[in-house]
Amino acid sequence: MSTKDFIEKDYYKVLGVPKDATEAEIKKAYRKLAREFHPDANKGNVKAEERFKEISEANDVLGDPKKRKEYDEARALFGNGGFRPGPGAGGGSFNFDLGDLFGGGGNAQSGSFGGGLGDVFGGLFNRGGGAGTTRTQPRRGQDIDTEVTLSFTEAIEGATVPLRMSSQAPCKACSGTGDKNGTPRVCPTCVGTGQVARGSGGGFSLTDPCPDCKGRGLIAEHPCLECKGSGRAKSSRTMQVRIPAGVTDGQRIRLRGKGAPGERGGPAGDLYVVVHVGEHPVFGRKGDNLTVTVPVTYPEAALGGEVRVPTLGGPAVTLKLPPGTPNGRTMRARGKGAVRKDGTRGDLLVTVEVSVPQDLSGKARDALEAYREATAGEDPRAELFEAAKGA
């Protein structure tokens, strides 16, 4: 990415969120757009694939608090794509190159800012800075975004799943050099930097990828037939990835070094996995706790008793109902919930639901009629009406 591209790209606009959006709002916007434009859902749609890349790039920056801070600071300095001189700068043109701003060792006369912006942009795009840095040095591989769907039980207990990923990797035919003989030469136009300065008016210049070497810093005298001299080729691989226990729906997991391979000995990028969790027919989830609703009979609720309750993947537990347990009361089975980050478990929250029989035998009906006669003087709604009058 060129400096100009970075300055002018509005990641907030890409995700459709305001600049003061919370982390949760950014996460929600990314998930919605990623599902809409994911390549698996838009096979053969080049525009959707490009849009997905833009969304992933924006989320990689805005979804990381540190990168987002650096990005906001850089945007504040450059405004809408142009350098804003500080107070007392005067009204004339400024004869400096933005390369000085991104360098690490200038002085006040050269317009250098002591490497501060070099750190900002280096942190965002792993480019580093300084005049001595060239694209012919080792380069970090791209980060990869993917998604996986787990069952409810797999999310609670953890699972190892196969993920098939496609990314750009060094061409195997030419070992990433782009030259079929493996002997590319340094680009004379950019002298191996991969970038050229371009005047944009106002007395300063911006940098763009070198048009001759396409930003690689190298030119293949004998272009590789497989990668057409680019040094990169599409690579597909299947990886067994361990999803930790206790993940939640929509959680984004970062796996360091599991992304696309680097170039010329550079480190691999990272793999970001967005987890989707299916529903369970019996259990629900509330934070680190699992939830379950257990039906009980009226005699059990009124007289008390012991009730067996199922657990997820383990033996049933027995809970003691105190006499007079009301409908909707929630009890707790400790240590039977989801796995926490520290390895301990949450609880199972058991909600009692009094079951009303639809069909009664003659004996049961007689018993209920006798109960009704025995409690004829009681009105459970008396306090309700009294409270309504006094309100």
Solvent accessible surface area in square Angstrom, and as a share of the most:
residue,aa,sasa,rsa
1,M,65,0.29
2,S,4,0.03
3,T,4,0.02
4,K,56,0.24
5,D,65,0.34
6,F,2,0.01
7,I,4,0.02
8,E,95,0.42
9,K,64,0.27
10,D,40,0.21
11,Y,2,0.01
12,Y,9,0.04
13,K,161,0.68
14,V,28,0.16
15,L,5,0.02
16,G,66,0.64
17,V,19,0.11
18,P,84,0.53
19,K,140,0.59
20,D,119,0.62
21,A,3,0.02
22,T,77,0.45
23,E,111,0.50
24,A,72,0.56
25,E,84,0.38
26,I,2,0.01
27,K,88,0.37
28,K,154,0.65
29,A,17,0.13
30,Y,6,0.02
31,R,54,0.20
32,K,146,0.62
33,L,26,0.13
34,A,1,0.01
35,R,119,0.43
36,E,96,0.43
37,F,46,0.19
38,H,29,0.13
39,P,48,0.30
40,D,98,0.51
41,A,72,0.56
42,N,36,0.19
43,K,168,0.71
44,G,82,0.79
45,N,68,0.35
46,V,104,0.60
47,K,173,0.73
48,A,5,0.04
49,E,73,0.33
50,E,87,0.39
51,R,67,0.25
52,F,20,0.08
53,K,109,0.46
54,E,75,0.34
55,I,0,0.00
56,S,15,0.09
57,E,52,0.23
58,A,0,0.00
59,N,5,0.02
60,D,27,0.14
61,V,2,0.01
62,L,2,0.01
63,G,37,0.36
64,D,43,0.22
65,P,84,0.53
66,K,146,0.62
67,K,34,0.15
68,R,35,0.13
69,K,129,0.55
70,E,29,0.13
71,Y,0,0.00
72,D,56,0.29
73,E,81,0.36
74,A,1,0.01
75,R,39,0.14
76,A,59,0.46
77,L,52,0.26
78,F,3,0.01
79,G,14,0.13
80,N,151,0.77
81,G,18,0.18
82,G,30,0.29
83,F,39,0.16
84,R,138,0.50
85,P,64,0.40
86,G,45,0.43
87,P,147,0.93
88,G,86,0.83
89,A,44,0.34
90,G,59,0.57
91,G,86,0.83
92,G,56,0.53
93,S,80,0.52
94,F,58,0.24
95,N,142,0.73
96,F,37,0.15
97,D,52,0.27
98,L,1,0.01
99,G,37,0.35
100,D,50,0.26
101,L,1,0.01
102,F,24,0.10
103,G,12,0.12
104,G,57,0.55
105,G,76,0.73
106,G,42,0.40
107,N,91,0.47
108,A,99,0.77
109,Q,178,0.79
110,S,42,0.27
111,G,24,0.23
112,S,19,0.12
113,F,107,0.45
114,G,62,0.59
115,G,8,0.08
116,G,36,0.35
117,L,15,0.07
118,G,8,0.08
119,D,107,0.56
120,V,17,0.10
121,F,4,0.02
122,G,13,0.12
123,G,37,0.36
124,L,6,0.03
125,F,43,0.18
126,N,83,0.43
127,R,59,0.22
128,G,42,0.40
129,G,36,0.35
130,G,31,0.30
131,A,105,0.82
132,G,64,0.62
133,T,51,0.30
134,T,35,0.20
135,R,38,0.14
136,T,42,0.24
137,Q,82,0.37
138,P,85,0.54
139,R,73,0.27
140,R,73,0.27
141,G,5,0.04
142,Q,112,0.50
143,D,41,0.21
144,I,19,0.10
145,D,25,0.13
146,T,19,0.11
147,E,47,0.21
148,V,17,0.10
149,T,100,0.58
150,L,3,0.01
151,S,54,0.35
152,F,18,0.08
153,T,55,0.32
154,E,68,0.30
155,A,1,0.01
156,I,1,0.01
157,E,68,0.30
158,G,11,0.11
159,A,12,0.09
160,T,75,0.44
161,V,17,0.10
162,P,85,0.53
163,L,11,0.06
164,R,175,0.64
165,M,8,0.04
166,S,60,0.39
167,S,15,0.10
168,Q,75,0.33
169,A,10,0.08
170,P,40,0.25
171,C,3,0.02
172,K,189,0.80
173,A,66,0.51
174,C,6,0.04
175,S,95,0.61
176,G,8,0.07
177,T,31,0.18
178,G,0,0.00
179,D,0,0.00
180,K,115,0.49
181,N,93,0.48
182,G,36,0.35
183,T,90,0.52
184,P,33,0.21
185,R,107,0.39
186,V,82,0.47
187,C,0,0.00
188,P,89,0.56
189,T,68,0.39
190,C,8,0.05
191,V,110,0.63
192,G,2,0.02
193,T,44,0.26
194,G,0,0.00
195,Q,44,0.20
196,V,36,0.21
197,A,65,0.50
198,R,91,0.33
199,G,61,0.59
200,S,52,0.34
201,G,51,0.49
202,G,53,0.51
203,G,33,0.32
204,F,40,0.17
205,S,16,0.10
206,L,7,0.04
207,T,20,0.12
208,D,33,0.17
209,P,63,0.40
210,C,1,0.00
211,P,85,0.54
212,D,79,0.41
213,C,7,0.04
214,K,156,0.66
215,G,4,0.04
216,R,20,0.07
217,G,0,0.00
218,L,21,0.11
219,I,39,0.20
220,A,18,0.14
221,E,91,0.41
222,H,86,0.38
223,P,71,0.45
224,C,5,0.03
225,L,141,0.70
226,E,124,0.56
227,C,11,0.06
228,K,160,0.68
229,G,16,0.15
230,S,47,0.30
231,G,0,0.00
232,R,46,0.17
233,A,32,0.25
234,K,149,0.63
235,S,35,0.23
236,S,57,0.37
237,R,75,0.27
238,T,80,0.47
239,M,32,0.14
240,Q,119,0.53
241,V,4,0.03
242,R,135,0.49
243,I,0,0.00
244,P,64,0.40
245,A,36,0.28
246,G,14,0.14
247,V,3,0.02
248,T,59,0.34
249,D,74,0.38
250,G,2,0.01
251,Q,56,0.25
252,R,67,0.25
253,I,17,0.09
254,R,102,0.37
255,L,38,0.19
256,R,172,0.63
257,G,41,0.39
258,K,94,0.40
259,G,2,0.02
260,A,0,0.00
261,P,49,0.31
262,G,11,0.10
263,E,12,0.05
264,R,79,0.29
265,G,79,0.76
266,G,12,0.11
267,P,89,0.56
268,A,34,0.27
269,G,0,0.00
270,D,7,0.04
271,L,0,0.00
272,Y,20,0.08
273,V,0,0.00
274,V,5,0.03
275,V,0,0.00
276,H,24,0.11
277,V,32,0.18
278,G,30,0.29
279,E,171,0.77
280,H,51,0.23
281,P,129,0.81
282,V,78,0.45
283,F,15,0.06
284,G,25,0.24
285,R,67,0.24
286,K,134,0.57
287,G,54,0.51
288,D,58,0.30
289,N,32,0.16
290,L,1,0.00
291,T,35,0.21
292,V,7,0.04
293,T,74,0.43
294,V,13,0.07
295,P,86,0.54
296,V,3,0.02
297,T,68,0.39
298,Y,104,0.39
299,P,75,0.47
300,E,56,0.25
301,A,5,0.04
302,A,39,0.31
303,L,137,0.68
304,G,20,0.19
305,G,28,0.27
306,E,126,0.57
307,V,17,0.10
308,R,179,0.65
309,V,2,0.01
310,P,65,0.41
311,T,15,0.09
312,L,24,0.12
313,G,82,0.79
314,G,39,0.38
315,P,108,0.68
316,A,41,0.32
317,V,29,0.17
318,T,79,0.46
319,L,25,0.13
320,K,157,0.66
321,L,2,0.01
322,P,46,0.29
323,P,103,0.65
324,G,54,0.52
325,T,5,0.03
326,P,79,0.50
327,N,101,0.52
328,G,42,0.41
329,R,104,0.38
330,T,72,0.42
331,M,31,0.14
332,R,113,0.41
333,A,9,0.07
334,R,182,0.66
335,G,34,0.33
336,K,75,0.32
337,G,0,0.00
338,A,0,0.00
339,V,27,0.16
340,R,88,0.32
341,K,208,0.88
342,D,109,0.56
343,G,54,0.52
344,T,69,0.40
345,R,87,0.32
346,G,0,0.00
347,D,14,0.07
348,L,1,0.00
349,L,21,0.11
350,V,1,0.01
351,T,43,0.25
352,V,2,0.01
353,E,89,0.40
354,V,35,0.20
355,S,52,0.34
356,V,110,0.63
357,P,77,0.49
358,Q,163,0.73
359,D,131,0.68
360,L,59,0.30
361,S,70,0.45
362,G,53,0.51
363,K,175,0.74
364,A,38,0.29
365,R,129,0.47
366,D,95,0.49
367,A,63,0.49
368,L,82,0.41
369,E,65,0.29
370,A,60,0.47
371,Y,105,0.40
372,R,155,0.56
373,E,133,0.59
374,A,85,0.66
375,T,34,0.20
376,A,80,0.62
377,G,83,0.79
378,E,125,0.56
379,D,80,0.41
380,P,114,0.72
381,R,138,0.51
382,A,47,0.36
383,E,145,0.65
384,L,116,0.58
385,F,125,0.52
386,E,112,0.50
387,A,68,0.53
388,A,69,0.54
389,K,156,0.66
390,G,71,0.68
391,A,123,0.96
